[in-house]
Amino acid sequence: MKSRCTLKKNSDFRRLYAKGKSAATPYLVVYCRRNRTGENRLGYTVSTRLGHAVVRNRVRRRLREIVRLNAPRLQTGWDIVIVARGRAVEAPYRKLDAAFLGACEKLGLVKKEAEA
């Protein structure tokens, strides 16, 4: 993922939490808000309550891979933050993938079939 496509500033995360739309699943919560760039910017939040660094990094890597593989399905021009929940640590990859796509569909981030 290109560095310009990631959210890193605390103010960006806080703006999304406060003013963005959200969709929750048992494994994760997705926040989104339109941005003025032509591409998606992504941020990931994995709390220290989920485990030590190795566990948190594994969850973060899995989420990044899910987003990478599903990126062509998503509309562009959005800021997206994915917050991992406790169940994401033990969740099978397919359930995480389905949870992400389900949350994105609730938020209207998935392209329609005619657009794809």
Secondary structure, DSSP 8 states (H G I E B T S, - for coil): --GGGB---HHHHHHHHHHSEEEE-SSEEEEEEE-SSSS-EEEEE--GGG-SHHHHHHHHHHHHHHHHHHGGGB-SSEEEEEEE-GGGTT--HHHHHHHHHHHHHHHT-B--TTT-
